């Protein structure tokens, strides 16, 4: 959020218009389920900068949210998920050369 957004939408409407839908889209949870400290991660700016990450060269977020992104990764046919399994070197497939 920047100054222009606040001027158009009004500070009192920002939560319902932006934070609530964003939270559900990106994380698959309702806004009320998040710890209030999370809000400090996305500041409301008092300038006209409209970049989400103002100090970064690349600006991108997952199109359908992080929940969808990670669900797709975890459902991929080349990914095996093993829970409650003690790690040992035999679990690693030797298909890649790691540098």
C-alpha positions in Angstrom: 0.0 0.0 0.0 1.2 3.4 -0.8 -0.1 7.0 -0.3 -2.1 6.9 -3.5 -3.9 3.6 -2.5 -4.8 5.0 0.9 -6.1 8.2 -0.7 -8.3 6.3 -3.1 -9.5 3.4 -0.9 -9.4 5.0 2.5 -7.3 3.7 5.4 -10.4 2.1 7.0 -11.1 0.0 4.0 -7.6 -1.4 3.3 -8.0 -4.5 5.5 -11.2 -5.7 3.8 -10.2 -4.8 0.3 -6.5 -5.9 0.3 -5.3 -7.8 3.4 -8.3 -10.1 3.8 -8.4 -11.4 0.2 -4.6 -11.4 -0.2 -4.2 -13.5 3.0 -6.7 -16.1 1.9 -5.3 -16.2 -1.7 -1.6 -16.5 -0.7 -1.8 -18.6 2.4 -5.2 -20.3 2.3 -6.2 -19.0 5.8 -8.6 -16.3 7.0 -7.1 -13.1 8.2 -8.1 -13.7 11.8 -6.0 -16.9 11.9 -2.8 -14.9 11.5 -0.7 -13.5 14.3 -1.0 -9.7 14.3 2.8 -9.4 14.0 2.4 -10.5 10.3 1.0 -7.1 9.4 4.3 -5.4 10.1 5.8 -7.3 7.1 3.7 -5.4 4.6 4.0 -1.7 5.5 1.6 1.0 4.4 3.8 3.6 2.9 3.4 7.3 3.0 5.0 7.8 -0.3 4.1 7.0 -3.9 6.4 3.9 -4.2 4.2 1.1 -5.6 6.8 -1.7 -5.4 6.0 -4.6 -3.1 9.7 -5.1 -2.4 11.2 -1.6 -2.9 14.8 -2.6 -2.6 14.7 -5.6 -4.9 15.4 -5.7 -8.7 12.7 -8.4 -9.4 9.1 -8.0 -8.3 6.9 -11.1 -8.4 4.5 -13.1 -6.4 2.9 -16.5 -7.2 -0.1 -15.9 -9.5 -2.5 -18.2 -7.5 -0.8 -17.8 -4.1 1.8 -19.6 -2.1 -0.6 -22.3 -1.0 -1.3 -23.3 -4.6 2.4 -23.1 -5.5 3.5 -25.4 -2.7 0.6 -27.8 -3.2 1.6 -28.2 -6.8 5.3 -28.7 -5.9 4.4 -31.3 -3.3 2.1 -33.2 -5.7 4.7 -33.4 -8.4 5.4 -36.9 -9.6 9.1 -36.5 -9.1 8.8 -35.5 -5.4 8.5 -38.1 -2.7 7.4 -37.0 0.8 8.6 -39.2 3.6 7.5 -38.3 7.1 8.9 -39.7 10.4 11.9 -41.1 8.5 15.4 -40.9 9.9 17.7 -39.5 7.3 20.6 -41.5 5.9 22.7 -41.1 2.7 20.9 -44.1 1.0 17.7 -42.0 0.8 19.4 -39.6 -1.7 19.1 -40.5 -5.3 22.3 -39.9 -7.2 20.7 -38.3 -10.2 22.3 -34.9 -9.9 25.7 -33.4 -9.7 25.7 -30.9 -6.8 28.3 -28.2 -6.9 
